[in-house]
């Protein structure tokens, strides 16, 4: 097996403004695993508020390249057990796990869906992100969009803005990226119309001392993002969140994500397959889990101007799954 990687810069179509800051590009680490004439691809992006530095990842790959390349082709679950022994950061482990699933499926000439017996008649519709801005400009963007579901970013709490968003009659989810206070969330839990928002994602900063103030039996559909990293977090979140945002880079890849979905269902959570701002490589990996989820937020590749791959696509919210072998990823 041959391991290769490179860092690429993904230019955004417009400034991506969230509570953590404003971004005009993302750096992504693209990894490939090659064997018997086939290549599998995986991706992770540099996220400053997660403390992700891609140069650190390159140093790790340089150190472990020969160890990884010595691995024979085995089932992806066995390969993932090997990755766990390397004690890699979850973002890097995810990129390698996804690349291996893509490679393994291509070698077996079967799609990820077939390999995991995932059948579907319909898929959740993806939202598209509306960056932090005045509520008037956010509403204007939604009115001009062909998408039907929107994730509206905010960096502060405003009763007036909340009411204006509700009155617009769009399908809206709120994502404050941890910018609300306990008092803000108490107001929302008692706001009669709050149930009309699809979900309210990561309302307060990460930590049990914050989310312990949330009630999962309230009208608000609280969704955990940063508060939900792996399966180990799920039991603690049950009294406080109704839904979780499952991102491959947080939990470590497709292999642990499959298990996390099973565990979350047993505990009664609704599940969203989410993404970072990433190319079609990362989006194609997340998309194969959409049939197992209630919500989707897979707009990452739609936000960048220089996509680098072909695979599964999201067109105005409709997820078009590529059912070619592996994850169906091809570099442009």
C-alpha positions in Angstrom: 0.0 0.0 0.0 1.3 3.5 -0.9 0.4 6.5 1.2 0.5 10.0 -0.2 -0.7 13.4 1.1 -0.8 17.0 0.2 -2.2 20.3 1.7 -4.5 22.3 -0.6 -6.1 25.6 -0.1 -9.9 25.7 -0.7 -11.1 29.2 -1.6 -14.6 30.1 -0.3 -17.1 31.6 -2.6 -17.8 34.3 0.0 -16.6 35.1 3.5 -17.7 32.4 5.9 -18.7 34.3 9.1 -19.4 32.4 12.3 -19.1 33.1 16.0 -15.5 31.8 16.0 -14.4 34.3 13.3 -14.5 35.1 9.6 -12.8 32.8 6.9 -12.1 33.3 3.2 -10.4 29.9 2.7 -9.8 26.6 4.3 -6.7 24.5 4.2 -7.3 20.8 3.7 -5.1 17.8 4.0 -5.9 15.3 1.3 -4.6 11.7 1.8 -4.6 8.9 -0.6 -4.0 5.2 -0.2 -3.0 3.2 -3.3 -2.9 -0.6 -3.9 -3.3 -2.8 -7.0 -3.9 0.2 -9.3 -6.7 1.7 -7.2 -6.6 4.9 -5.0 -8.8 5.8 -2.1 -9.1 9.4 -0.8 -9.8 11.1 2.5 -9.8 14.6 3.8 -9.6 16.7 6.9 -9.5 20.5 7.2 -7.6 22.9 9.4 -10.0 24.2 12.0 -8.5 26.8 14.4 -11.1 26.5 17.1 -10.5 22.8 17.2 -6.7 23.4 17.5 -6.1 21.6 14.2 -2.7 22.3 12.5 -2.1 20.4 9.3 1.7 20.8 9.6 1.5 18.7 12.7 -0.4 16.1 10.7 2.2 16.1 8.0 4.9 15.4 10.6 2.9 12.5 12.0 2.5 11.0 8.5 6.2 11.4 7.7 7.0 9.5 10.9 4.4 6.8 10.3 4.5 6.4 6.5 6.5 3.2 6.4 4.4 1.7 9.2 1.1 2.4 7.3 2.5 1.3 4.0 3.5 -2.1 5.4 -0.2 -2.9 6.2 -1.8 -5.5 4.0 -5.3 -5.2 2.6 -7.7 -6.3 5.3 -11.3 -5.4 6.1 -11.7 -1.7 7.0 -12.7 -2.6 10.6 -9.3 -4.3 11.0 -7.5 -1.4 9.4 -9.3 0.9 11.9 -8.1 -1.2 14.8 -4.6 -0.7 13.5 -5.1 3.1 13.2 -6.3 3.2 16.9 -3.0 1.7 17.9 -1.2 4.7 16.3 -3.0 7.1 18.7 -3.7 9.6 15.9 -5.8 12.8 16.3 -9.4 12.1 15.3 -9.2 14.4 12.2 -6.2 12.6 10.8 -7.6 9.2 11.8 -10.8 10.1 9.9 -9.0 11.0 6.7 -7.1 7.7 6.7 -10.1 5.7 7.6 -12.2 7.3 4.8 -9.4 6.8 2.3 -9.2 3.2 3.2 -12.9 2.6 2.9 -12.7 4.2 -0.6 -9.8 2.1 -1.6 -11.2 -1.2 -0.1 -14.5 -0.7 -2.0 -12.8 0.0 -5.2 -10.7 -3.1 -4.8 -13.8 -5.2 -4.0 -15.7 -3.4 -6.8 -18.5 -2.6 -4.3 -19.8 0.7 -2.9 -19.7 1.6 0.8 -23.5 1.3 0.8 -23.3 -2.3 -0.5 -20.5 -3.3 1.8 -22.5 -2.1 4.8 -25.9 -3.2 3.6 -27.3 0.3 3.7 -30.5 0.6 1.7 -32.6 3.7 1.3 -35.8 5.0 -0.4 -35.3 8.6 0.4 -32.6 10.8 2.0 -32.8 13.8 4.3 -32.5 17.1 2.5 -29.3 19.1 3.3 -29.3 22.6 4.7 -27.1 25.3 3.4 -25.3 27.7 5.8 -26.2 31.3 6.0 -23.3 33.2 7.6 -23.4 35.7 10.4 -24.8 39.0 9.1 -27.7 41.3 9.9 -31.0 39.3 10.0 -32.3 41.4 7.1 -29.4 40.3 4.9 -29.7 36.7 6.0 -33.4 36.7 5.1 -32.6 38.2 1.7 -30.1 35.4 1.0 -32.7 32.8 1.9 -35.3 34.4 -0.3 -32.9 34.4 -3.2 -31.8 30.8 -2.7 -33.1 27.6 -4.4 -32.4 25.6 -1.3 -35.3 24.8 1.1 -33.4 24.2 4.4 -31.2 26.8 6.0 -28.7 26.7 8.9 -28.5 30.3 10.1 -25.3 31.3 12.0 -25.4 33.8 14.7 -22.8 35.2 17.1 -25.1 36.7 19.7 -28.7 36.4 21.0 -31.4 38.7 19.8 -35.1 38.2 20.6 -36.0 40.5 17.7 -33.9 38.5 15.2 -35.3 35.2 16.5 -38.8 36.4 15.9 -38.0 37.8 12.4 -36.5 34.4 11.4 -39.5 32.5 12.6 -41.9 34.9 10.9 -40.1 34.3 7.6 -41.7 30.8 7.3 -38.4 29.3 6.0 -37.1 26.0 7.2 -34.5 27.3 9.6 -32.1 25.8 12.1 -30.1 28.1 14.4 -26.4 27.6 15.0 -24.9 30.0 17.5 -21.5 28.2 17.8 -21.7 28.5 21.5 -22.5 32.2 21.7 -25.7 32.0 23.8 -25.9 32.2 27.5 -27.9 30.2 30.0 -30.5 33.0 30.2 -30.8 33.1 26.4 -31.4 29.3 26.3 -34.0 29.5 29.1 -35.8 32.2 27.0 -35.7 29.9 24.0 -37.0 26.9 25.9 -40.0 28.9 26.9 -40.6 30.6 23.6 -43.8 29.0 22.2 -42.6 29.0 18.6 -39.2 27.6 19.2 -40.3 24.1 18.0 -40.7 25.5 14.5 -36.9 25.8 14.2 -35.6 22.5 12.8 -33.0 22.4 15.6 -30.8 24.7 17.7 -27.2 23.7 17.4 -24.5 24.0 20.1 -26.2 27.0 21.9 -23.6 27.4 24.5 -19.8 26.9 24.8 -18.6 23.3 25.1 -18.8 21.7 28.5 -21.1 19.9 30.9 -21.3 23.0 33.2 -23.0 24.7 30.3 -25.2 22.0 28.7 -26.4 20.8 32.1 -28.8 23.8 32.0 -30.5 22.5 28.8 -33.5 20.2 28.9 -34.0 17.6 26.3 -37.8 17.4 27.0 -38.2 21.1 26.2 -39.8 22.4 23.1 -36.4 23.4 21.7 -34.7 20.7 19.7 -31.2 21.2 21.2 -28.5 19.7 19.0 -25.0 18.9 20.3 -22.0 19.6 18.1 -18.8 20.4 20.0 -20.4 18.7 23.0 -20.7 15.5 21.1 -17.4 14.1 19.9 -17.6 10.3 20.3 -19.9 7.5 21.5 -18.5 8.0 25.0 -20.3 11.4 25.2 -23.8 10.1 24.4 -25.1 8.9 27.7 -24.1 12.2 29.4 -26.1 14.2 26.8 -29.4 12.3 27.0 -31.1 14.6 29.6 -30.0 17.7 27.8 -30.0 17.3 24.0 -32.5 15.7 21.6 -30.2 15.6 18.6 -26.5 15.2 17.8 -24.4 16.5 14.9 -22.2 13.6 13.7 -19.1 14.7 11.9 -16.6 12.2 10.7 -13.5 14.2 11.7 -14.8 14.6 15.3 -15.5 10.9 15.9 -12.5 9.6 13.8 -14.0 8.4 10.6 -16.7 6.2 9.0 -15.9 3.1 11.0 -16.6 4.7 14.5 -19.5 6.7 13.0 -21.4 3.6 12.1 -21.1 2.4 15.7 -22.0 5.8 17.0 -25.2 5.9 15.0 -26.3 2.6 16.5 -25.5 3.8 20.0 -27.3 7.1 19.4 -30.4 5.4 18.1 -30.6 3.2 21.2 -30.6 6.3 23.3 -33.3 8.0 21.3 -31.3 10.7 19.7 -32.1 12.2 16.3 -28.9 12.4 14.2 -27.6 14.8 11.7 -24.7 14.0 9.4 -22.7 17.2 9.3 -19.5 18.5 7.7 -16.7 21.0 7.9 -16.1 23.3 4.9 -14.5 20.6 2.8 -14.3 19.5 -0.8 -16.3 16.7 -2.4 -13.8 14.2 -0.9 -15.0 14.9 2.6 -18.6 15.4 1.5 -18.7 12.1 -0.3 -17.6 10.3 2.8 -20.3 11.9 5.0 -23.0 11.5 2.3 -22.9 7.7 2.5 -24.2 7.9 6.1 -27.1 10.2 5.1 -29.5 7.2 4.7 -29.1 6.5 8.4 -29.7 10.0 9.6 -32.7 12.4 10.2 -30.9 15.6 9.1 -28.1 16.5 6.8 -25.8 19.5 6.7 -23.5 18.6 3.8 -23.1 21.9 2.0 -19.3 22.1 2.5 -18.3 21.6 -1.2 -21.1 24.0 -2.2 -19.3 26.8 -0.3 -15.9 26.5 -2.0 -14.9 27.9 -5.4 -12.2 25.4 -6.4 -13.5 21.9 -5.7 -10.9 19.3 -6.4 -12.9 16.1 -6.7 -16.0 14.3 -8.1 -18.2 12.0 -6.1 -21.5 12.5 -4.3 -23.0 15.9 -4.7 -25.6 18.1 -3.1 -27.8 20.1 -5.5 -30.0 22.7 -3.9 -30.2 20.5 -0.9 -30.9 17.2 -2.7 -28.2 14.6 -2.0 -27.1 12.8 -5.1 -25.3 9.7 -3.9 -22.6 8.3 -6.0 -22.9 4.5 -5.8 -19.7 3.7 -7.6 -17.2 1.4 -5.8 -15.8 2.7 -2.5 -17.0 6.2 -1.9 -17.0 6.9 -5.6 -14.3 9.6 -5.3 -12.3 10.8 -8.3 -9.8 13.7 -8.3 -10.5 16.3 -10.9 
